[in-house]
Amino acid sequence: MRKTLSAIFAMALLSSPALASDTANHTVTVTVAAVNEVAITGGNVALNIGSTYAASDATTADLSWSTNESGKKITVVSSLSSITYPLVVTATSVSGGTSAGAVTVSDVAQDLVTGISLTDGTADLSYSASATAGDGTGVEAHTVTYTILAS
């Protein structure tokens, strides 16, 4: 019986694969998704036009963005298709991009900040509006949208 058990044990050892080695490896894949985010802080802006028919500049909002991609820009567009009182926005104190200067906001997207690549950036938003005597009185409430996208 002892010889039979020894023979079975020897056969088991010879026929089984190796259970361990001195190294092991596997693949770990790290994927970084595209990040393109834009945010506004500072709340809503109210411009009041008085006797000079031009509202003073109001820098009460800040624009910030983050992207891990190259060749980006930020555009601005108004929700209003018919604008009586021209609204102008300027990105000032820009870090992480280049201001396009004063932009008259319309219902067609226009460049506000260009040259954005691999950065977290900020800008102050300065708004102004104007009217003429012929424009009469009224109120226009724009929903102004900022979008980060490919240049």
C-alpha positions in Angstrom: 0.0 0.0 0.0 2.8 2.3 0.8 4.4 1.8 -2.6 1.0 2.5 -4.2 0.6 5.8 -2.4 4.2 6.9 -3.2 3.6 6.1 -6.9 0.4 8.0 -7.0 2.0 11.0 -5.2 5.0 11.0 -7.6 2.7 10.8 -10.6 0.6 13.8 -9.3 3.8 15.9 -8.9 5.1 15.1 -12.3 1.8 15.8 -14.1 0.7 19.0 -12.4 1.8 22.4 -13.8 4.0 24.7 -11.8 2.0 26.6 -9.2 4.3 29.7 -8.7 7.2 31.6 -10.2 9.5 34.4 -8.9 7.7 37.0 -11.1 4.1 37.8 -12.3 2.7 40.6 -14.4 -0.5 41.9 -15.9 -1.6 45.0 -17.9 -3.2 48.0 -16.1 -4.7 50.5 -18.5 -5.3 54.1 -17.4 -7.7 56.1 -19.6 -8.1 59.9 -19.3 -11.2 61.3 -20.8 -11.4 64.7 -22.4 -12.2 67.4 -19.9 -13.7 70.6 -21.3 -15.6 72.5 -18.6 -16.7 76.1 -18.3 -18.3 77.9 -15.4 -19.6 81.3 -14.4 -19.5 82.7 -10.8 -20.8 85.9 -9.5 -24.5 85.7 -10.3 -26.7 87.6 -12.7 -25.9 91.0 -14.1 -28.2 94.0 -14.3 -27.4 97.0 -16.5 -29.5 100.1 -16.3 -29.4 102.7 -19.1 -29.9 106.3 -18.0 -29.6 109.7 -19.5 -26.5 109.0 -21.5 -28.1 106.0 -23.3 -25.2 103.8 -22.3 -25.0 101.5 -19.3 -21.8 101.6 -17.3 -19.5 98.6 -17.4 -20.4 96.0 -14.9 -17.7 93.5 -14.0 -19.7 91.3 -11.7 -19.2 87.8 -13.2 -16.1 85.6 -13.5 -15.6 83.0 -16.2 -13.4 79.9 -15.6 -12.6 76.9 -17.7 -10.6 73.7 -17.6 -9.4 71.6 -20.5 -6.9 68.8 -21.0 -7.0 69.2 -24.8 -5.3 71.5 -27.3 -6.8 74.0 -29.7 -9.9 75.2 -27.8 -11.8 78.5 -27.6 -14.8 79.9 -25.7 -17.7 81.3 -27.6 -20.6 83.5 -26.4 -24.2 83.6 -27.7 -27.5 85.2 -26.6 -30.8 83.5 -26.4 -32.5 86.5 -28.0 -32.9 86.5 -31.8 -34.0 90.1 -32.0 -32.0 92.5 -29.9 -33.1 96.2 -29.5 -30.4 97.2 -27.0 -26.9 96.1 -28.0 -25.2 94.1 -25.3 -21.4 93.9 -25.3 -19.2 91.6 -23.3 -15.4 91.8 -22.9 -13.2 89.1 -21.3 -10.6 91.0 -19.2 -7.7 89.8 -17.0 -7.6 86.6 -19.0 -5.3 83.9 -17.9 -4.9 80.7 -20.0 -6.1 82.2 -23.3 -6.4 85.4 -25.4 -9.3 87.8 -25.2 -11.1 88.5 -28.5 -11.8 92.0 -27.2 -15.3 93.6 -27.0 -17.9 91.3 -28.5 -21.4 92.4 -29.4 -23.5 89.5 -28.2 -26.0 88.1 -30.7 -27.9 84.9 -31.4 -24.8 83.7 -33.4 -22.0 82.2 -31.4 -18.9 84.4 -31.5 -15.3 83.9 -30.2 -14.7 85.5 -26.8 -11.5 83.7 -25.6 -9.1 81.9 -28.0 -5.8 80.1 -27.8 -6.8 77.8 -25.0 -4.8 74.6 -24.6 -4.1 72.2 -21.7 -5.0 74.7 -19.0 -7.2 76.0 -16.2 -8.1 79.5 -17.1 -10.1 82.5 -15.9 -11.4 85.8 -17.1 -13.4 88.7 -15.7 -16.6 89.4 -17.7 -17.3 93.1 -18.3 -20.7 93.9 -19.8 -22.1 97.1 -21.3 -25.3 98.0 -23.1 -26.5 101.0 -25.1 -29.7 102.5 -26.5 -30.8 105.4 -28.6 -33.8 107.7 -28.1 -35.4 105.9 -31.0 -35.1 102.5 -29.2 -37.7 103.6 -26.6 -38.0 102.0 -23.2 -38.1 98.4 -22.4 -36.3 95.4 -20.9 -34.3 92.7 -22.6 -33.3 89.6 -20.6 -30.6 87.7 -22.4 -29.6 84.2 -21.4 -25.9 84.4 -22.3 -24.3 81.0 -22.9 -20.5 80.4 -22.9 -19.2 77.2 -24.6 -15.8 75.7 -24.8 -15.1 73.9 -28.1 -12.5 73.2 -30.7 -11.0 76.2 -32.5 
